Every structure is written in structure tokens, then in C-alpha cells.
Amino acid sequence: NVPTRIALIPVGYGHGFNRSLSNQGRVLIRGQRVSVIGTVNMNMMSVDISDVAGVQPGDEVVIIGRQGEHEISVSSFSNFSDQLNYEMLTRLPANLPRRIVDIAED
């Protein structure tokens, strides 16, 4: 038995994060990719933060996007579930914060 630190994230299948991502999905916390553990519930999911130092309540959690050197793309969801690349985007409710980033070409 290895001790595990778990963080509860207030996003679940009711917010568009498919249940098929249970024990498979990933999110970013403090610039680190962390794994969803257990079943994605209607309004929350659990993630393993054992290897991420200094996690505090209120830290930003990135579901789609970049944080530090890591990125979770929309297309990566099809690697872990039966969702089409943009299926998750169409299920995200209007009350979830969004930040649109314009990437200028160099």
C-alpha cells in the first residue's frame, strides 16, 4: 500500500466530463499532469496529486489547455474515451469559465 493524496475537483459528467474518463482522464494542476482516479461523478471527480508538491484548495485546474510545460488538447480525450474530438466541447455548460487564447502566427 502506497499512501495517496487525492484532490476533489468540482467538475463531473454533469459538466461534460464524460464518465468514460473514469480512471483514465487527466487534468493539469500546478503544471503537472495528474490522473483521474475512481469514477467521474455527476458533479465531481477525484485526482491523484501524490506527486505534485504544494497543492492547495483553490489552485487552478486545467481540463483543456496549457499549464506550465504540459497541455491537454481537445483531441486527447478521444485517446482515453469513446468521445469524438470535439464532443466534449459541445457538452460543456455555459457556467464553466472559459479563456479564449488567440495564438498569433510568427
N, C-alpha and C positions, 0 to 999 in steps of 0.2 A: 504494500500500500504506500503510495506516494501522496503526501498532502497536496491538495489542490485549492487554489484561490479562485473563487467564482465571482463574477460581476453579473448583476441583473440589468438587462437593457430593456427600457420600456418601449420596445418595438416587437411586434409579433405578426402572425398571419393576418390579423385584422388591419394591419398597416401595409400589407402587400408582401411581407417577407414570408415566402412560401414554406409550408410545413415540410416539404420535401428537402429543405435545407437543414432539418434536424440532424445533429451530429455530423454535419458536412459543411455548413456555411462558414463564412469568415467575415470579420469586421476588423477595422483598424482602431486601435487605442494607443495613444502616446507614440504613434508612428510605427507600431508593431502590429503584424497580422496575428489575430487571435481566433481560435476555433469556437464555433457554437457547440455546446455540449448539451445533450439531452434533447427533448422535444421543444420545438418552437411552439409557444402557446399563443392564444389569441392576442394578448396584449404585452407579451414579454418573451425574452429568451435569455438563456444563461450562456456566458462565455468564460473560457479558461484564461485567467490572467496570471497564472502562476509564474510565467517567465517575463512579466512586464513590471518593472520597478516603479514605485511611486504612484500607482493608480489611486485616484481619489474620486469620491462621489462628485458628479458634475463634470468630469472630464469629457471632452468631445469624443463621440463615437462616429466613425465614418462607415456608412454602409455601402455607398457608391462614391468613389472619388479617390483623391490622393491625400496622404498624411505622411509627412516625412519623406522617406525614400520609397515607400510602398504605395501601391494603388490597387483598388478593386474596381474593375471595369464592369459595365453592364453585361458584356459578353461572357464574363467569368461565371455568371450564375448558371449558364447552360452546362458548365463543366461539373457542377455539383447537384443539379436537379434536372427535372424534366421540363423546365421552363424554357421558352424561346428567349432569345437575347433581350428583347425589349418588353416581354410580357410583364416583368416586374414593374417597369416604369408606368405601365397603364393601370396598375393596381395601387400605386401609392396615393394615399388620400391627400386632399388639399391642405390639411393642417400640419403636415410634416414640413419642417424647414428645408428650404432648398437654396442653394447658392449656384448661380449660373456663371460659369467661367468662360470668358472669351479667350481662346488661345490664338494669339496672333502668329502668323507665319513669319519666319525670319528670312 
